[in-house]
């Protein structure tokens, strides 16, 4: 068998793209697209978080109102608490109001 001269290793030239360079460029473009999408949608994301926070605040305030003792509207034993959504547990606070008549 005839001996062949060793070939020079090929290097990437301007017309020949390196696979590693192309891969890096694709990742950079992908990250840039994701970041730009997040920047463009930041107002919508912020509004969604605020709406969720407001809904949670309303829910917690309603629970506090339902479990608070009656402070006005006399008569009858006890207080105004949530209209039928009692969970059967003991009340958080119980206040008896004595009237000063008599």
Buried (B, 14 or more C-beta within 10 A) or exposed (E): EEEEEEEEEEEEEEEEEEEEEEEEEEEEEEEEEEEEEEEEEEEEEEEEEEEEEEEEEEEEEEEEEBBBBBEEEEEEEEBBBEEEEEEEEEEEEEEEEEEEEE
